[in-house]
Each structure stands twice: as structure tokens, then as C-alpha cells.
Amino acid sequence: METKISVTQSIEMTMSALVMYWKRYFEQSMKEYSIRTVTMGAVLYSSFLHEGLVQDDIGKRLNMDKAYVTRELNSLARLGYIVREKDVVDHRKNHIMVTPAGKKAAMAIDKCRKNWIEAEFTGIDEKEREVFLGILSKMVGNLKEHLFPDAE
């Protein structure tokens, strides 16, 4: 007897495959920079794009908890990719500054992202892309509204 896969299961499996392939591609691409995980790269890239942000703001932008962001920033600091600068008013806050080596790694992340997007959307025209991304955005909104109403 053949079992039919529901649309939801199909979406879940497809999204899981996309995430798995992205992680594999990213981690292979970033080995020379010792960036071991997608989240570590996301923290560096966000710090690069929004230099001077406070640690808490990076976590909010990436939807990561404070402890996790701190661990990733500690790893990036050990690699010499970021430095923390104390806020002049509130010494409990650290502004994240990206070093020249960190900027080089962030540019490699940018190139990796662009290569991924180009490959991912090969053969998909702009209109199809807009419709697809619109549907995904609606799905995220639905999930936030119905399952995570207190989330920001």
C-alpha cells in the first residue's frame, strides 16, 4: 500500500533538505576562516553589517538567546575577528567591532551567500521567486501568530 505524503510533510522535508545543504555548503566554504557553523557565521556577518551593535541587539536580530550569542562572539574574538568595546555610558554593554581579519571573513561569507542564492534560484524567474518568498513569509507570520503569539 502506497502512503501519500501530505503537503506539510513535503514542505518540512524540502525545507530540511535546504537547511542541510546550506549548512554543508557554508561549512565547507568557510573552513579556511575557521568558521565552524552557520550560526557563528551569522553572528560575524550581522556584526559586520551593523558594526557597533550591542551584543543583545545582535541576538535580537538573529533570534538567538544571549548565552548563545556570547559563546559565538567569544569564538570570534579568539579568532581575532571581533573586539568588544565598552559602552561609554553603560559599562555593562559591549559594542561589537569587526577587525580587519573579521571583515575579510565577512566578505567571504557574503560571497558564499551570493553563490548559494545564485545556485538556489537557477531557472527560477523573478516573479516565481517573489511568489515563493511571499508564501514563505506568510507561513512564518501564520506560525508566529498561532503558535508563538508572544514572540517579537
Secondary structure, DSSP 8 states (H G I E B T S, - for coil): ------HHHHHHHHHHHHHHHHHHHHHHHTGGGT--SHHHHHHHHHHHHTTT-BHHHHHHHHT--HHHHHHHHHHHHHTTSEEEEE-SS-TT-EEEEE-HHHHHHHHHHHHHHHHHHHHHTTT--HHHHHHHHHHHHHHHHHHHHHH-TT--
